[in-house]
Amino acid sequence: MKFCTQCVMPDTKPDLHFDEHGVCDACRSQKSKDSEIDWEARKNEFLEVVQQNKKNSHYDCIIGVSGGKDSTFQVQSVLDMGLNPLCVCFEPTIPTEIGRQNLNNLNSLGVDLLHIKRNPKVYKSMIKEAMKRVGDCEWPNHLGIFTTPAHIAVNFNIPLILWGENSEIEYGGPAASKNNPYLNRQWLEEFGGLLGNRASDMIGVDGITERDLALYYYPEDEAIERVGVTGLFLGYYIKWDLRKVLENAKKSGFSTSDRRVETTYENFENLDCYSNHVHDYLKYIKYGFGRASDNACLDIRLGYISREEGVRLVNKYDGIPPMKAIHEFLNYTGFSREEFDRICDSFTNKKIFVRDASGKFVRDIDGSLVRKEEYIVR
């Protein structure tokens, strides 16, 4: 594995590209955000787009929310601009108490909130099948997060849907996607989790029918065009800074955990759902980086920590199994620990070493004992 010479992201990250100096495109994007973009002009452009897309007499836009720091920041930002959003939350897989509190707080900022309570039988079957097929325990949730706001937009005649940061800018991706402010069907199919598995692939699993999957299909093009549904990344118009987003969300009542999140060194990531931490662990065993790497890279690019500190944090926290989250996931799915481990092993990259719950590097996928020094970010 090779690592970016400025941050700590490895070359195993899909769609990440390195230049001749070993610098990843996410680090280069951050420099362009700092020096090449007129953010005041972008904000004015955004307000013009809002007016051009206003059809509903009550709501200016739809915001897909979880109650996390990003969606709290999004909602407060548009409220500060004098807009009235309709918020839509697709129920998390295994909700947490602090997640419920933060969602209630977001609602109390002064917005209407639709909480989509999905069919639990169909959803659980999809979770278990997606885990086995593609090693992604959050695939149905990520799909529902993107599709349900589009359905609400069509049915409520609200053309504009606002999303948070553009992941291709913040975390690296194809150059053509970086100046794209739109989240549409094309983006969803390329970056939103449809590669390798689609809603229609679930038909027949535990008796699931096409009717059961209505919410998980993106609306038909005819309906999208009739309403003029337009999904925009707010991060294209407002400079996205992880720490400033967090600071502003906390001022709006967002609560962090009283301890670090299992998969990273921070206490504010993925607080709404236990299954998200299992998802981060699966990312680590597939690609060799997890949530700690994501956080460290952002902190380095934004100038909050040095690369040396990022290296230390990644080597200390990345890849440790999130035992509390795994316990909750097993209770939810009914998988045994042996079955869970067998599924994880089937998706584990043979070059990625595995840690135990204490953080010690214990074996590779073939079971060989390893020393920590054999796998370390440098």
N, C-alpha and C positions, 0 to 999 in steps of 0.2 A: 504494500500500500504506500502511496505517496500522499503527502499532506501539503496543503497550500502553504506557501512560505510566509504569508501574512496572517492568516487565521489558522484554524486547526481542522478544517474540513478535509476528509480524504477523497481521493479520486474515485472511490466506489459509489459516491452519491450519483444517482441517475441524473442525466442532463447537465451535470456540472462540467465546466471546461476550464482548462488551465492555459495561460499564455506561456510565451517562451521563457518567462522569468519565474514560472511556477506559481503564479498568482491566479486564484480562481475568479470566475466572472462575477460572483457575488461581491467580492472585495472591490472589484473594478466598478461595479454598479454603485456601491456606496460612495465612492469618490465622485462619480458623476452627480449623485444626488446632492452632495455638499457644494459643488462648484458650478454646475451647468444648468440648474433648473431654477426658474423664477417661481417660487412657491406662492407668492401673492397673486401672480397672474393665473396660476393653476387654480387657486381657490375661487377667483372671479369666474374663471371658465366653468368651474363646477356649478356655481350658482346659476349661471346661464343655462346649463344643461338641465338643471332641476326645473326651471321655468318652462323650458321647451317640452318637457315630458310630463307636465302636470295635466292630468285628465280627471282625477278623482277630486271631488270638491272638499273632501275631508283630509285625505292623507297625501303628503308630498312624495313619499317613497316608502319602500319596505326595507327593513333591516333584518337579516337573519342573525339571531342572537343566541348565546348560551348563558350569558350572565358573567362571562369571564372579563378579564381586563380589557381585551380588544373591543368586544361588543359594547361594554360600558362606555369606553372612550368614544366609539362611533356614535352611540346614541346621544351622549352629552354634547359632542361636537355639532351634530346637526340641530339639536335643540338650541345651542348657542347661536346658530345661524338663523333662528326663527322658523325652522321647519318642523313639521309634524309627521313623524314616522309611524308606520304600523310595524310592530316588531313581531317576528315569528320565531319560535323556538321549537326545534325538533328534539323530542325527549332523548336525553342521554341514555346510553346502554345500561349503566349501573350508577344511578345518580348518587351524589354524596350530599351530606347535610349542608356543608359550606357552599356547595353548588346551588342548592335550593335557596339559601339565604341570599346569595349574590344575584340570582335571577329575580327574587322578590325585590331586592334593592333596585335593580335596573327598572323594573316595573314602576317603582315608587318615584322614579325621576320625573314621571309625568307623561307616560306613553301607554297606548293600548297594546296589549300583548296577547298573541294567540299561541297557546301551548299545544303542540301536536302530540297527542298520546297515541302512539302507533299500536297496531294489533300485536299484543305481546306474544301470541303463539307463532304467528308468521315471522315476526322479527327474530325471536330466539332461534328458530330453525335456520334463518338466513345467517345469523351470527355463527352458528356452529358449522354450517356448510362452508361459509367463506373462510373460516379458520382452517378447515381441512384443505380446501381447494387452493387458496392463494396465500395462506398464512397471514391473514389480515382480520383481526377480531373486530375492527371498527368499520369494515367496508360498508355494511348496510347503513350505518349511522352517517358516514361521510356522504354517501349517496343521498340520503334523505335530507341532510342539511342543505344540499345544493338544489334539490328538486322541489321541495315543498314551498319555499318562497316564490318560485316561479309559478307554481299552481295557484297560490294565493294572489299573485300579481294578475294572472289571467282572469280569475273569478271575481276579483274586486276592482278590476280595471285600473290598476295602479302600475304604470309602465316601468317606473324606475326602481331597481333593486340595488341596494348598496352593500358592498362587501368590505372587508378590512384591507390588509396589505396584500399586494401582489406577490405571491410566494416566489415567482420567477425572478423578481427584482431583489427581494430580501435574501433569498437563499440560493439563488443561482438557477439558470435555465437557459434555453435557447435565446439568442440575441433578438430574434424577431418578436419574442413575447414580452420584452422588457418595456417597450413603449406602447403596449396595448392596454388601454384602460378598461377593456370589456371582459366580463365573465359571461360567456354564452355557451351554447351546446358544444361548439368546437373546443373551447377551453376545457369544459368538463370532460370531454372524451379524451383529451390529450393529457391533462394534468389532474383531473378531479377524481381519479380512482376507477375509471371504467376500463382501463387497459387490463386485459386478462380475465375480466368478469363483468357481466352485465346483468341488469335486473331480470331479463328474460331467461338467463341461465338458471334461475331459481325455480322456474316452473317445474312442477313435479316433485320437488323436494318436500318430503313429509306432506304431500297432498296440496302444496301451494299452487294456486291457479293464477291466471293472468289478472283476474279481478282483484286478487289479494295484493297485487304489486302496483296498483294504480298510482300511489304516491311516489313510487321509486322511479317511474319513468319521467323524463323531462317532457313538458307539454309539447304537443305537435307543433310543427313549424307554422301551420295555418293559424293556430290560436296565438302563438307568439307574435306573428306579424299583425294580426287583427288588433291586438292591444298595443303593439309596439314595445314589448318588454325589452328593457335594456338593463343589463347588469353591469355595474361600475365598481372598480376597486377604488375605495376612498383613499387608499395609499398612493394612488396616482396623482391625487390633487392636494393631499396633505402629507407633509414629510413625516414618515413613520419612524419613530425612535422608541425602541422597546422600553427604556427607562422613563421617558417622558409620558408615554402611553400609560404605564403603570402609575406614575405619580398623579396624573390627571384622573385616572379611574379611582384611585384611593380617595381623592378629594370629592368624588361623586358617591362615596360610600362603599366602594368595592373592598372586600375583606380578603386578606392573604391568610395562609395557614400559619399556625404557631410553630411549625417545624418545616424542614425542607421537604419538597416533593420527592418521592422515592427514586425517581429516575434522573434527578439532577441536583444541583447545589442550590437552586432557588426555591422560594416558597409561594410562587404565584402562578405556576404553569398547570394547566389541565386540572383545575380544582373541582370541576363539575362532575367528573366521571372516573371511576376506578379503572374501567376498561382501557382508557387512554394510556395508562401507564404500561399495561400489557402490550399495547400497540407500539409504544416506544421501545420496549424490550425486544419485540420481534424485529423492529427496524435495526436494532443493534446487531442481532445475530445474523441478519441477512447482509448488512452492508458495513458493519464495523463502526458505526457511529450512532449515538442515541440523542436523547434530549439534552444531556450535559454538553455535548458537542454543539448542538444547535444554539444553546444559550451562550456558550463561550464564544462562538464565532460572532454572534451579534454584538456581544459586549466588546470584543476586540475591534470589530469594524467601527463601532460607534465611539471608541476611545475610552471606554470605562475601565478596561483592564489591559494589561500587556499580553503579548502572545505567550510569554513564559508562564504567566499566571493561568492563562487558558489551558496550556499543556498540563499544568499541575492539576487543575480541576477536572479535566477530561480523564486523565489517568486515574484519578481517585474515585470518580463517580460513575462514569459511563459503563454500562454493561452489567451492573449489579442487578440480579433478579429482584423485581418489586414484589416482595413476598406478600404483603398485605393485599395488594391489587390482585395478585395471582389467586390468593385465597378467595377473594370476593368473586373473581371470574369463574373459578371452579364451582362455587356454590350456585352461581347464576346458571351456568351451562349444564351442570351435571357431569362434566368431564372429570375423570379421575386424574390424579397428579401424574400417574404413569402415562395415561393417554395424552395429556397436555404436553408432557416432555417429549413423547414420541412425535407429536405433530411439530413441535418446535425444532426437533432434531432434523426433521425432513426438509426444513427450510433453512437450516443453518449453513452458512458459507463455511466451507472446510478450512478457509484461511483465518476464520475468526475464532479466537480463543474464548472459552466460556468461564465466567466467574461463578463462585458460590455466593450465598447470601451475605457473607462477611466481606466480599469484595476480592477475595483471593482468586487468582487465575489458577484453575484446577485441571482443565483438560481441553483438548481440541475435540472436534466432532467425532474423531476416531477413538476417543477415550484415553489418549496418551497424556501423561502428566506433563505439565509445562511450567516454566519459570516465568514470573511476571516480566522479566527483562526481555523475553522473546516477543512480547507484544506490547509496545508502548509508543505513544505519540511522541514524536521528536520535532 
